[in-house]
Amino acid sequence: MTEVGAAVRRGLPVRATVVGLCFAAIFVCYIDRVNISVAIIPMARDLGWSPSTQGLVLSSFYVGYLLMQIGGGRLADRFGGKLILGLGVLCWSLFTILTPPAAFLGFSALLLARVGMGLGEAVTFPSVYNLIARWVPPTEKARAVGLATSGIPVGTVFALLVTPIIVQALGWEWAFYLFGAVGVLWFAAWQRLVTARPEEHDGVGPDELALLQDQSVPEGAQASPPLLHFLRNRATWAIIAAHFASNWTLYVVLSWLPKYVNEGLGVSFAAVGVVSMLPHVASLLFYNVWGTVADRMIAGGRSVTSVRKLMQS
């Protein structure tokens, strides 16, 4: 990694590269997750699916996603975010590419492919947060999370706009083949440019390393609390409630808005993405606005707890 390290020293700090590639991973995560929301319109027509069948196809992804949430966090803590995120992207990219063959093979095969894709994507955010904890100082964390999670709306908008073009030009199968291939390209860059910890990267200069080490928690300094400890904590349930409400809205919009725009509002298939992307454009803006505001409030002396409560509210 010597050539890469020398190049990084002449440009942005290495932590910016890590956060940028985390953004790219989340971008890939969401183009692979969202494309079926558009592609399911011609898929349902070609394969004769009823609305209830389409609901099973769309929801099966979240079965795998739910099953691996806590496991993904444990894996990232034990083996590091770099390894687990890389394996997760390869896993879900493979299942994305396998989606069309599975659909033609049979409904059960398709459900298994979608569950497998959910299992792979479930490690994304635990791994990203593990990496940000190691690679970003406290005064930059909210902005780093805001930038990385901007991959959600950017990937969503990209998939909504590009999937109809691919479907009309090549057929719905190619939306899965091409988007799945993007994850393989990302993995190659990830392996070359990122390490699990700052001290392992030869591109980190002494000033950046000192900044990151000053804010880091030594390995093994504190054992992880048992899961029951979190479940007894009122703050945990407050966060779960807020996250549930946020994701209820997000996933209903992700899964069903394109179909509603096309069939409920009568918008042509070619224009579905343009109309469906509007909520996600707003998300892209405010992910970064409020991340910057939060960091400035913390730097100005407000407690991290009060700032987090304000932003969540």
N, C-alpha and C positions, 0 to 999 in steps of 0.2 A: 504493500500500500504506500510505498515511499513516494512515487510520482503523484499519487492522489493527495498525499499529505502536503507535499510542496505546493501543489496547486491551490489547496484550501488555504494555506497560510497567506497566499497572495490575495485572497478574496475575502468572502464572508467567514465568520467564525464557524467552526464545525457544528456547533449546536444548531445553527440555522439550517445546515444541510440535513441534520437529523429530523428537525421539525418539518422541513420541506418534504422529506420522503415519507414522514408519517401522514402529512396532508395527502400525498399521492396515494398512499395505501388506502386511506379512507375514501378518496376519490374512486379508486378501483372497486372498493367494497360496494359503493353505492351505484356505480354504473351497472355492476353485475346484479345488484339487488333490484334495481328499478326497471331495467330493460324489459322484464317479463310483464310489468304493468301495462306496457304499450304493446308488446308482442303478443300478449294473450288475446288481443282482439282478433287478429287473423288466425292465431292458433285455435281458438275456440270455434271459429268458423270452419277451419279445415278438418278439425278432429271431432266436431259435433258435440262440444261440451255445453252443458247447461250452466246457468249462473251459479248453482250450488256446487257443481264440479269445479268451476273456475275459482270459487272461494276456497275449496280444499287445496287446490294447487297453490294459490297465493299464500295460504296460511301454513302449509306444511313446512315452508322455510323456517318459520318462527318456532316450530317444535324443536328443531336442531339448535336454533339460536338460543332458546331458553335453556335447554339441557346443558349447554357448555359454558354458560355465563360464569358461574362460580369456578368451575374447573379451569376455564381460561385464565382467570385471575391467579389461581394457585400455580398453574404452569408458568405464567409469566414471572411470578415471584421466585419460583424455584430455579428456572432455567434461563431467565432473562428475556426481556421484551424483544430483543433482536431475533433470537432463534424462533420464538413462538410466533411472532408476527410473520416472519418469513414463511414458516411452514403453513400458517393459516392461509396466507394469500395463495400459495401453491395449491392447497387443498380445495379452496372454494373456486379457484380458477379452473381446476380440473373438472369439478362438478358442473360449472357453468358450461364448459365445452361439451360435456356429456348430456346436457339437458335435451337437445333435439333427438339424439338417438334413443334416449330413455323414453321420450314422449311417443316415438313411433313404436318402441318395443312394447309399451303397455302402461296403463295408468299407475300401477303399483311401482314400476321401475322409475317413473317420473317422480312420484312422491319420495322415493328413497333418494333420488338425486337431489331433490330440493332440501330434504332433511340434511343430507351430507353437506350441501352448500351452507346451510345454516350453522352446522357444527364448525365449519372452517371460519366463517365470519364472526362467530361469537368471541374469538380471542382477540379481535381487532382492538377494541377500546381498552381492555385491561393491559394489553401489551404496549399500546401507545402511552398510556398513563405511566406505566412502569418506566418507559424510556424518558419521558419528560421529567419524571422525578429525579432521574440520574443526570440528565443532560441540561436542565434549565434551572437557573437560580430563582429564588422566590419572587424577586421583583419583576420577573419576566414570565412567570408561569401562566397567568390568566391570558396574556396575549398569545403565548405558545399554544395553549389549549384552544383558544379562539381561532387561531390560524389553522391548526391541524383539523379541527372539526368543521372548518369551512369546506372541507372535502365533501361533507354531506350535501349541502345545497349545490355546490359546483358539480359534483358527480351526478346529482339528481337532474339538474338542468341539462347537463350534457347528454345524459341518457334519454331524457324526454325529447330533446331536439334531434339527436342523431339516430335513435332507433327507428323512427318512421322513415327516414331516408334510406337506411340499410334495408329495412323490410320491403320498401317499394322497389329498390334497385336489385336486391339479391335474394329476397325471401326472408321470412322470420328466423329461420335457422341460423343465418349468418350474424344476427345480432348477438347470439350466444358464442359463436365461434370467435368472432373478432374481439369482443369484449373480454372473453376468457384469455385470449392471447396477450392482452395488455398486462395482465397480472404476471405472466411469465417474464415479460420485459422488465417490469418493476423489480422482480426478484433478483434479476441479474445486477441491476444498479444497487439494490439494497446490500447484496453480498459484498460489493466492491467498495462502497462508500461509508458504511456504518459499522461500528463495533458496539458491543453490549455496554461498555463503560468508557468514559472519557479517557482514562489512563491507558487504555489499550489502543487508542487511535494515535498514529504518528503525526497526524495533522494538527493536533491540539497543541497550541503554543503554551508557554509557561504561565502567561497571564490568564488565559482562559481556563487552564487546568486549575490554577489556584482559586479562581472564582467559583468553579464548580465543586471543588473539594471542600471549600469552606462551608458550603450549604448542604453537603451530603451527609447521610446517616451511615456510620460505619457498618460494614457487613456483619450480621450476627449480633449487633448491639442490643437488639430487643426482639424477643420472640413474638411471632404473630399471635394476636389474641384469638381465642377460639371463636368459631362462628356464632355460638350461642351468646357470647359477649355482645356482639353487634345486634343480635335480634332482641336483646333486652334493653337496648338503648333507644330512647325516644327520638333522638336526632336521626337515627338510621331510618326509622319509620316515616319521619317527616320527609326525608330525601326520597324514599321509595314512593311515597304518595305524589310528590311533585314530579318525579320521573315517570310514574305511571300516567299521569295526566298529560304530560308533554308528549310521551310516545304514543298514547292513544290517538292524539290528533295527527302526529307525524305519520304513523303507519297507515291510518285510514286514508290520508291524503296520498301517500306513496302508492298504495295498492289499488285504490279505486277511483281517484280523480281522473286519470286519463280515460277510463271506460265511461265514467259519468259525462265527461265533456263530449266524448264522441257520440254516445248513444242517448244520453239524457238531454244534452243541449244541442245535439245535431251538428256539432263542429266536425269538419272533414278530418279524416285520419291524418292527412298531411299536416294539419294545423293543430293537432291535439297537443303536441309538446309545447308549442308557443303559449297556449292558454294555461296549461297545467304547471308551467314553470314559475308563475308569478309569486306564489307563496315562498318558494325556495330562493328567489332573488332577494326578497326581504330578509330571509334568514341569513343569507351570505353577508349582507350589510351589517346586521346587528350582532352577529357572532363577533365580529371584529371591533365594532363600536364599543360594546359593553366589556369586552376583554381589555381594551385599552383603558376604559374608565375605571374598571376594577383595579388594575395595576397602579394607576395614578392615585387612587384612594388609599391603597395600602402603603404606597411610597410616601403619601402625605401624613401617615400616622394612624389611620383607621385600623382597627383590629381586623385580622383576616376573617374571623368568625362573623363579625357584623357585616363586612362587605359581602361575604358569601350569602348570608341570609338576605341581604338587600337584593342581590342579583337574582337569587332564586325566586324571591317574591315577585 
